């Protein structure tokens, strides 16, 4: 049984591969790994910060508080003093 498993192992090691095909496979695997990691992290960051990008920042001119809300309105009421303020533009 042991001799048969050693024989199967040596058969797998005896695959003939020229040096140019080996480097082609090596580069293709490396590029595909880098490309897949790039797409994964780009997708992850896009979904992770979507809520943060949709927030609007307001500055209350009455009490001086800076606050953020998820709505895209031009005006919002201050949570502290209930004064209606316009959104900040950068």
MDTraj code that builds the backbone (N, CA, C; nanometers):
import mdtraj as md
import numpy as np

residues = "UNK UNK UNK UNK UNK UNK UNK UNK UNK UNK UNK UNK UNK UNK UNK UNK UNK UNK UNK UNK UNK UNK UNK UNK UNK UNK UNK UNK UNK UNK UNK UNK UNK UNK UNK UNK UNK UNK UNK UNK UNK UNK UNK UNK UNK UNK UNK UNK UNK UNK UNK UNK UNK UNK UNK UNK UNK UNK UNK UNK UNK UNK UNK UNK UNK UNK UNK UNK UNK UNK UNK UNK UNK UNK UNK UNK UNK UNK UNK UNK UNK UNK UNK UNK UNK UNK UNK UNK UNK UNK".split()
xyz = np.array([
    [0.0819, -0.1190, 0.0000],
    [0.0000, 0.0000, 0.0000],
    [0.0862, 0.1253, 0.0000],
    [0.1918, 0.1247, 0.0797],
    [0.2814, 0.2398, 0.0872],
    [0.3536, 0.2605, -0.0458],
    [0.3931, 0.1508, -0.1112],
    [0.4618, 0.1613, -0.2400],
    [0.3711, 0.2213, -0.3464],
    [0.2433, 0.1911, -0.3407],
    [0.1487, 0.2438, -0.4389],
    [0.1297, 0.3951, -0.4179],
    [0.1216, 0.4415, -0.2934],
    [0.1051, 0.5841, -0.2689],
    [0.2313, 0.6617, -0.3064],
    [0.3484, 0.6035, -0.2871],
    [0.4732, 0.6673, -0.3280],
    [0.4787, 0.6755, -0.4794],
    [0.4310, 0.5720, -0.5479],
    [0.4293, 0.5712, -0.6933],
    [0.3354, 0.6793, -0.7465],
    [0.2190, 0.6952, -0.6871],
    [0.1241, 0.7982, -0.7295],
    [0.1823, 0.9367, -0.7043],
    [0.2512, 0.9548, -0.5930],
    [0.3125, 1.0837, -0.5611],
    [0.4211, 1.1189, -0.6620],
    [0.5015, 1.0201, -0.7012],
    [0.6072, 1.0478, -0.7974],
    [0.5505, 1.0735, -0.9360],
    [0.4362, 1.0156, -0.9686],
    [0.3734, 1.0414, -1.0980],
    [0.3293, 1.1872, -1.1054],
    [0.2772, 1.2407, -0.9949],
    [0.2342, 1.3802, -0.9951],
    [0.3534, 1.4757, -1.0037],
    [0.4681, 1.4346, -0.9543],
    [0.5858, 1.5205, -0.9617],
    [0.6534, 1.5165, -1.0977],
    [0.6196, 1.4244, -1.1784],
    [0.6859, 1.4065, -1.3061],
    [0.6144, 1.4771, -1.4215],
    [0.5329, 1.5763, -1.3926],
    [0.4664, 1.6491, -1.4995],
    [0.5707, 1.7346, -1.5701],
    [0.5822, 1.7155, -1.7004],
    [0.6815, 1.7915, -1.7758],
    [0.6244, 1.9281, -1.8103],
    [0.7035, 2.0288, -1.7776],
    [0.6601, 2.1659, -1.7995],
    [0.7817, 2.2456, -1.8428],
    [0.7700, 2.3103, -1.9564],
    [0.8840, 2.3912, -1.9998],
    [0.8922, 2.5172, -1.9139],
    [1.0043, 2.5816, -1.9173],
    [1.0286, 2.6959, -1.8290],
    [0.9398, 2.8150, -1.8664],
    [0.9132, 2.8337, -1.9944],
    [0.8286, 2.9464, -2.0341],
    [0.6828, 2.9244, -1.9951],
    [0.6335, 2.8020, -2.0019],
    [0.4965, 2.7731, -1.9581],
    [0.4861, 2.7853, -1.8063],
    [0.5908, 2.7431, -1.7351],
    [0.5918, 2.7560, -1.5902],
    [0.5825, 2.9024, -1.5488],
    [0.6640, 2.9884, -1.6084],
    [0.6597, 3.1299, -1.5728],
    [0.5302, 3.1963, -1.6176],
    [0.4730, 3.1504, -1.7275],
    [0.3439, 3.2022, -1.7707],
    [0.2360, 3.1705, -1.6679],
    [0.2331, 3.0465, -1.6191],
    [0.1371, 3.0087, -1.5152],
    [0.1641, 3.0829, -1.3847],
    [0.2906, 3.0991, -1.3510],
    [0.3294, 3.1703, -1.2289],
    [0.2818, 3.3157, -1.2331],
    [0.3044, 3.3846, -1.3432],
    [0.2609, 3.5232, -1.3577],
    [0.1088, 3.5340, -1.3642],
    [0.0443, 3.4420, -1.4335],
    [-0.1016, 3.4459, -1.4439],
    [-0.1666, 3.4264, -1.3072],
    [-0.1142, 3.3347, -1.2281],
    [-0.1687, 3.3141, -1.0928],
    [-0.1446, 3.4359, -1.0048],
    [-0.0291, 3.4957, -1.0144],
    [0.0010, 3.6154, -0.9356],
    [-0.0876, 3.7329, -0.9744],
    [-0.1026, 3.7569, -1.1043],
    [-0.1878, 3.8668, -1.1500],
    [-0.3347, 3.8437, -1.1143],
    [-0.3806, 3.7203, -1.1252],
    [-0.5202, 3.6937, -1.0903],
    [-0.5434, 3.7106, -0.9406],
    [-0.4462, 3.6752, -0.8582],
    [-0.4580, 3.6959, -0.7142],
    [-0.4637, 3.8449, -0.6813],
    [-0.3746, 3.9227, -0.7394],
    [-0.3739, 4.0672, -0.7155],
    [-0.5021, 4.1313, -0.7652],
    [-0.5480, 4.0924, -0.8830],
    [-0.6709, 4.1482, -0.9387],
    [-0.7929, 4.1112, -0.8557],
    [-0.7997, 3.9893, -0.8071],
    [-0.9146, 3.9493, -0.7256],
    [-0.9136, 4.0207, -0.5903],
    [-0.7968, 4.0399, -0.5294],
    [-0.7893, 4.1157, -0.4048],
    [-0.8278, 4.2617, -0.4263],
    [-0.7885, 4.3168, -0.5391],
    [-0.8228, 4.4554, -0.5710],
    [-0.9740, 4.4712, -0.5835],
    [-1.0382, 4.3827, -0.6572],
    [-1.1838, 4.3895, -0.6726],
    [-1.2552, 4.3668, -0.5399],
    [-1.2076, 4.2736, -0.4586],
    [-1.2714, 4.2465, -0.3304],
    [-1.2666, 4.3682, -0.2389],
    [-1.1492, 4.4268, -0.2223],
    [-1.1379, 4.5401, -0.1308],
    [-1.2063, 4.6647, -0.1855],
    [-1.2110, 4.6818, -0.3158],
    [-1.2853, 4.7931, -0.3743],
    [-1.4343, 4.7769, -0.3471],
    [-1.4862, 4.6569, -0.3625],
    [-1.6276, 4.6303, -0.3350],
    [-1.6572, 4.6479, -0.1859],
    [-1.5667, 4.5999, -0.1022],
    [-1.5860, 4.6087, 0.0426],
    [-1.5890, 4.7536, 0.0892],
    [-1.4965, 4.8346, 0.0437],
    [-1.4928, 4.9746, 0.0849],
    [-1.6111, 5.0533, 0.0302],
    [-1.6548, 5.0210, -0.0898],
    [-1.7686, 5.0917, -0.1471],
    [-1.8953, 5.0666, -0.0667],
    [-1.9158, 4.9451, -0.0212],
    [-2.0346, 4.9139, 0.0570],
    [-2.0212, 4.9561, 0.2038],
    [-1.8989, 4.9561, 0.2548],
    [-1.8777, 4.9891, 0.3947],
    [-1.8993, 5.1379, 0.4213],
    [-1.8579, 5.2227, 0.3314],
    [-1.8669, 5.3660, 0.3533],
    [-1.9827, 5.4321, 0.2799],
    [-2.0740, 5.3553, 0.2277],
    [-2.1898, 5.4119, 0.1574],
    [-2.2763, 5.4946, 0.2514],
    [-2.2960, 5.4482, 0.3729],
    [-2.3775, 5.5229, 0.4698],
    [-2.3091, 5.6526, 0.5107],
    [-2.1765, 5.6493, 0.5221],
    [-2.1051, 5.7706, 0.5602],
    [-2.1066, 5.8755, 0.4494],
    [-2.1035, 5.8307, 0.3248],
    [-2.1035, 5.9247, 0.2130],
    [-2.2384, 5.9910, 0.1927],
    [-2.3441, 5.9285, 0.2383],
    [-2.4765, 5.9855, 0.2160],
    [-2.5168, 6.0836, 0.3251],
    [-2.4354, 6.0998, 0.4285],
    [-2.4689, 6.1934, 0.5356],
    [-2.4376, 6.3367, 0.4940],
    [-2.5182, 6.4293, 0.5477],
    [-2.5019, 6.5704, 0.5207],
    [-2.4676, 6.6398, 0.6523],
    [-2.3714, 6.7308, 0.6495],
    [-2.3261, 6.8001, 0.7701],
    [-2.3945, 6.9364, 0.7782],
    [-2.4426, 6.9682, 0.8972],
    [-2.5082, 7.0966, 0.9243],
    [-2.4358, 7.1665, 1.0393],
    [-2.4398, 7.2998, 1.0389],
    [-2.3833, 7.3801, 1.1477],
    [-2.4908, 7.4767, 1.1948],
    [-2.5263, 7.4667, 1.3227],
    [-2.6304, 7.5521, 1.3786],
    [-2.5726, 7.6905, 1.4051],
    [-2.6349, 7.7918, 1.3467],
    [-2.5839, 7.9279, 1.3672],
    [-2.6353, 7.9884, 1.4971],
    [-2.7308, 7.9230, 1.5597],
    [-2.7844, 7.9733, 1.6864],
    [-2.7041, 7.9222, 1.8068],
    [-2.6827, 7.7901, 1.8149],
    [-2.6127, 7.7333, 1.9309],
    [-2.4707, 7.6871, 1.8986],
    [-2.4321, 7.6814, 1.7716],
    [-2.2958, 7.6457, 1.7332],
    [-2.2679, 7.4975, 1.7217],
    [-2.3686, 7.4144, 1.7341],
    [-2.3474, 7.2698, 1.7271],
    [-2.3313, 7.2253, 1.5817],
    [-2.2411, 7.1310, 1.5612],
    [-2.2230, 7.0699, 1.4294],
    [-2.2813, 6.9299, 1.4371],
    [-2.3687, 6.8967, 1.3424],
    [-2.4348, 6.7660, 1.3442],
    [-2.4523, 6.7156, 1.2026],
    [-2.4748, 6.5858, 1.1908],
    [-2.4915, 6.5215, 1.0611],
    [-2.6221, 6.4452, 1.0589],
    [-2.6849, 6.4433, 0.9421],
    [-2.8099, 6.3694, 0.9237],
    [-2.8013, 6.2907, 0.7943],
    [-2.8805, 6.1852, 0.7856],
    [-2.8770, 6.0992, 0.6682],
    [-2.9657, 6.1480, 0.5546],
    [-3.0518, 6.2451, 0.5808],
    [-3.1387, 6.2930, 0.4741],
    [-3.0619, 6.3866, 0.3822],
    [-3.1087, 6.4032, 0.2612],
    [-3.0428, 6.4889, 0.1632],
    [-3.1163, 6.6203, 0.1453],
    [-3.1790, 6.6699, 0.2504],
    [-3.2495, 6.7970, 0.2437],
    [-3.1511, 6.9124, 0.2533],
    [-3.1922, 7.0274, 0.2034],
    [-3.1093, 7.1466, 0.2134],
    [-3.1130, 7.2057, 0.3537],
    [-3.2190, 7.1804, 0.4286],
    [-3.2332, 7.2344, 0.5630],
    [-3.2702, 7.1234, 0.6605],
    [-3.2264, 7.1419, 0.7869],
    [-3.2560, 7.0443, 0.8914],
    [-3.2637, 7.1158, 1.0248],
    [-3.3447, 7.0612, 1.1143],
    [-3.3571, 7.1192, 1.2474],
    [-3.2443, 7.0702, 1.3371],
    [-3.1895, 7.1619, 1.4157],
    [-3.0833, 7.1295, 1.5102],
    [-3.1408, 7.0388, 1.6194],
    [-3.0731, 6.9299, 1.6551],
    [-3.1255, 6.8420, 1.7594],
    [-3.1197, 6.9044, 1.8991],
    [-3.0383, 7.0078, 1.9179],
    [-3.0246, 7.0686, 2.0491],
    [-3.1237, 7.1834, 2.0700],
    [-3.1306, 7.2768, 1.9739],
    [-3.2152, 7.3950, 1.9948],
    [-3.3326, 7.4031, 1.8975],
    [-3.3446, 7.3089, 1.8049],
    [-3.4541, 7.2998, 1.7075],
    [-3.4575, 7.4161, 1.6083],
    [-3.3446, 7.4855, 1.5870],
    [-3.3362, 7.5931, 1.4898],
    [-3.3106, 7.5318, 1.3528],
    [-3.3751, 7.5824, 1.2480],
    [-3.3598, 7.5293, 1.1133],
    [-3.2333, 7.5874, 1.0501],
    [-3.1442, 7.4995, 1.0064],
    [-3.0158, 7.5400, 0.9496],
    [-2.9991, 7.4850, 0.8100],
    [-2.9172, 7.5533, 0.7311],
    [-2.8806, 7.5054, 0.5964],
    [-2.7591, 7.4157, 0.6041],
    [-2.7436, 7.3357, 0.5038],
    [-2.6313, 7.2412, 0.5022],
    [-2.5021, 7.3121, 0.4712],
    [-2.3922, 7.2544, 0.5167],
    [-2.2595, 7.3082, 0.4869],
    [-2.2165, 7.2651, 0.3492],
    [-2.1514, 7.3537, 0.2787],
    [-2.0979, 7.3209, 0.1470],
    [-1.9469, 7.3419, 0.1501],
    [-1.8752, 7.2447, 0.0950],
    [-1.7311, 7.2524, 0.0943],
    [-1.6808, 7.2756, -0.0458],
])
top = md.Topology()
chain = top.add_chain()
for i, resn in enumerate(residues, 1):
    res = top.add_residue(resn, chain, resSeq=i)
    for name in ("N", "CA", "C"):
        top.add_atom(name, md.element.get_by_symbol(name[0]), res)
traj = md.Trajectory(xyz[None], top)
